[in-house]
Amino acid sequence: MRATFQIVHHNDQDGWCAAAAIGLKIDEAFRRGLVPSDTIIRFIETDYGKEPPIEKLLPRTPHDRLYLVDFSFKFPIMRDLASAYGKNFVWIDHHMLSPEIIELPIPGIRDEQASACLLAFFWDIVRSAPQPLASQVIGNQEDPEITPVIPPIVQAIDKSDMGRFDIENYSIWRAIEFFDFLRLDGREAKDFVTLRDWLINWAVFFEPQKHKNAHNAIRELYSFGTRIFNWERREAKKLVSDGVVMGVLEGLRVAGINVRRISWPLQMALEAELPTATELYVAYWRDGEDWRYALRRPHWNQRVLCHEIAQKFGGGGHPGAAGFRSKKFLF
């Protein structure tokens, strides 16, 4: 029976990029004769509260592999997957997690100081370990001797996903969301030619020195993203003046707004217009039968831990930004 490598990833820019990084590394291993040519590669996108059933993820042959990037399941599922796959389960994540999950003996990298795509970029498929340079890079991305090692697309996603915003990186990060050819959800490659076809656009970004049009592609992302940024900035001012609902969530004074995200321009507008007594910003919207919530804390309020609030409702994330689903409207 043919082996299947499943790459399960979070449904955002960081998750897409991390999944592409792993896919490209698997293809490189195949070219070196280290992965059988008949291996099936499957990409599965997921989100908190919308996880695929574990039955779909369990191995069917001793050579199956599972790569879980930018995401974690609840403890019982993580434990069962670790037991089923053994060393063939690789987990690369940067979210704040409970100690019982972190302590599971699963190969991979867990580091809250960097994005999942940066961690995946420095994962060595063959050695099943981080590349030696990884420990030098994580947390030191601003070092001028280190930064050139990291592709611009990974730098942009890493900085924006970790909340280190600037206009150029934020613009690239936002533009990626609008290009469906960069998404891999539901794709199953039964040969490496197909896998390469799907990953060619990511390959241009990951290895710009090999592709003469790479610089233009990055500039097009930036140009498109800049237009998004300018539009978001204009809309943010309107939203703050017309659409903010004040309330309480988990004992915190909250400014809620009926949108799908607290974007960087929206956060800047909220911080400029609302009193510093506001402890948390919450975006909320209806998604089928669920209410979805995206949390972001003001820059002046570091004591609020968004991931802990989200975890109470079955979600997750980071201290500064997190999300979850609920059947109830919580304001």
Residue pairs with C-beta under 8 A, 6 or more apart in sequence:
1 60
1 61
2 36
2 38
2 39
2 40
2 61
3 36
3 38
3 39
3 40
3 61
3 63
3 64
3 65
4 39
4 40
4 41
4 42
4 59
4 60
4 61
4 64
4 65
5 26
5 35
5 39
5 40
5 41
5 42
5 64
5 65
5 66
5 67
6 42
6 44
6 57
6 64
6 65
6 66
6 67
7 19
7 22
7 23
7 41
7 42
7 43
7 44
7 67
7 69
7 184
8 44
8 46
8 52
8 57
8 66
8 67
8 68
8 69
8 71
9 15
9 16
9 18
9 19
9 43
9 44
9 45
9 46
9 68
9 69
9 70
9 71
9 184
10 18
10 45
10 46
10 47
10 69
10 70
10 71
10 116
11 45
11 46
11 47
11 185
12 70
12 161
12 177
13 157
13 160
13 161
13 173
13 176
13 177
14 70
14 115
14 116
14 117
14 157
14 158
14 161
15 45
15 69
15 70
15 71
15 116
16 176
16 182
16 183
16 184
17 116
17 117
17 120
17 153
17 154
17 157
17 176
17 202
18 69
18 70
18 92
18 115
18 116
18 117
18 119
18 120
19 43
19 67
19 69
19 70
19 120
19 184
20 182
20 184
20 199
20 202
20 206
21 117
21 120
21 121
21 123
21 154
21 202
21 206
22 67
22 69
22 92
22 120
22 123
22 125
23 41
23 43
23 184
23 195
23 198
23 199
23 202
24 199
24 202
24 203
24 206
25 123
25 124
25 125
26 35
26 39
26 41
26 125
26 195
27 192
27 195
27 196
27 199
28 125
29 35
29 125
29 126
30 37
30 39
30 192
32 126
34 125
34 126
36 63
37 191
37 192
38 190
38 191
39 192
40 188
40 189
40 190
41 188
41 189
41 195
42 187
42 188
42 189
43 184
43 185
43 186
43 187
43 188
44 52
44 56
44 57
44 185
44 186
45 183
45 184
45 185
45 186
46 52
46 71
48 310
48 314
48 315
48 316
48 323
48 324
48 325
49 290
49 314
49 315
49 324
49 325
50 325
51 73
51 77
54 73
54 77
54 80
54 81
57 66
57 81
58 81
58 84
59 66
59 84
59 85
59 88
63 88
64 85
64 88
65 85
65 88
65 89
65 90
66 81
66 85
66 88
66 89
66 90
67 90
67 92
68 81
68 89
68 90
68 91
68 92
68 93
68 108
69 91
69 92
69 93
69 116
69 120
70 92
70 93
70 94
70 95
70 115
70 116
70 117
71 93
71 95
72 78
72 91
72 93
72 95
72 97
72 101
72 316
73 81
75 98
75 100
75 101
75 104
78 91
78 101
78 104
78 106
79 104
81 89
82 89
82 104
82 105
82 106
87 107
87 128
89 106
89 107
90 106
90 107
90 108
90 123
90 128
91 106
91 107
91 108
91 110
92 108
92 109
92 110
92 116
92 119
92 120
92 123
93 108
93 109
93 110
93 116
93 119
94 110
94 111
94 112
94 113
94 114
94 115
94 116
94 119
94 318
95 112
95 307
95 316
95 317
95 318
96 112
96 305
96 307
96 308
96 316
96 317
96 318
96 319
97 110
97 316
98 311
102 110
107 128
107 129
108 123
109 119
109 122
109 123
109 130
109 134
111 119
111 138
112 318
113 138
113 139
114 137
114 138
114 139
114 141
114 158
114 162
115 154
115 157
115 158
115 161
115 162
116 161
117 154
117 157
117 158
117 161
118 137
118 138
118 141
118 150
118 154
118 157
118 158
119 130
119 134
119 138
121 150
121 151
121 154
121 206
122 130
122 131
122 133
122 134
122 137
122 138
123 129
123 130
123 131
123 134
124 130
124 131
133 149
136 146
137 146
137 149
137 150
140 146
141 147
141 150
141 155
141 158
141 159
147 155
150 158
151 205
151 206
151 207
151 208
152 172
152 205
152 208
152 218
153 172
153 202
153 205
153 206
153 218
154 206
155 169
156 168
156 169
156 172
156 173
157 172
157 173
157 176
159 165
159 166
159 169
159 173
160 169
160 170
160 172
160 173
160 174
160 264
161 173
162 318
163 318
163 320
163 321
165 264
167 226
167 229
168 222
170 225
170 229
170 264
171 221
171 222
171 224
171 225
171 226
171 228
171 229
172 218
172 221
172 222
172 225
173 225
174 225
174 228
174 229
174 232
174 263
175 221
175 222
175 224
175 225
175 228
176 182
176 221
178 224
178 228
179 201
179 221
181 201
182 201
182 202
184 198
184 199
187 198
189 195
189 198
196 203
201 217
203 210
203 211
204 211
204 213
204 214
204 217
205 214
205 217
205 218
207 214
208 214
208 215
208 218
211 217
229 264
229 265
232 263
232 264
232 265
232 266
233 265
233 268
233 269
235 265
235 266
236 263
236 265
236 266
236 268
236 269
236 270
237 269
239 257
239 259
239 266
239 269
240 257
240 266
240 269
240 270
240 272
240 273
240 274
241 273
243 257
243 258
243 259
244 255
244 256
244 257
244 270
244 274
245 255
245 256
245 257
245 258
245 331
246 253
246 254
246 255
246 256
246 278
247 254
247 256
247 331
248 254
248 331
249 280
249 282
249 309
249 330
249 331
250 309
250 312
252 279
252 280
252 304
252 309
253 277
253 278
253 279
253 280
254 278
254 279
254 280
254 281
254 282
254 331
255 270
255 274
255 278
255 280
255 281
255 282
256 281
256 282
256 283
256 284
256 331
257 266
257 270
257 281
257 282
257 283
257 284
258 283
258 284
258 285
259 266
259 283
259 285
260 283
260 285
260 292
260 294
261 283
261 294
262 270
262 281
262 282
262 283
262 294
262 295
262 296
262 321
267 281
267 296
267 298
270 278
270 281
270 298
271 298
271 299
271 300
276 298
276 300
278 298
279 297
279 298
279 301
279 304
280 295
280 296
280 297
280 298
280 301
280 304
280 306
280 309
281 295
281 296
281 297
281 298
282 293
282 294
282 295
282 331
283 293
283 294
283 296
284 291
284 292
284 293
284 294
284 329
284 330
284 331
285 291
285 292
286 292
287 325
289 327
290 325
290 326
290 327
291 325
291 326
291 327
291 328
291 329
291 330
292 323
292 324
292 325
293 310
293 313
293 315
293 323
293 324
293 325
293 326
293 330
294 321
294 322
294 323
295 306
295 309
295 310
295 317
295 321
295 322
295 323
296 306
296 320
296 321
297 304
297 306
297 319
297 320
297 321
302 319
305 319
306 317
306 318
306 319
306 320
306 321
306 322
307 316
307 317
307 318
307 319
307 322
309 322
309 324
310 316
310 317
310 322
310 323
310 324
311 322
311 324
313 324
313 325
313 326
314 324
314 325
315 322
315 323
315 324
315 325
316 322
316 323
316 324
317 323
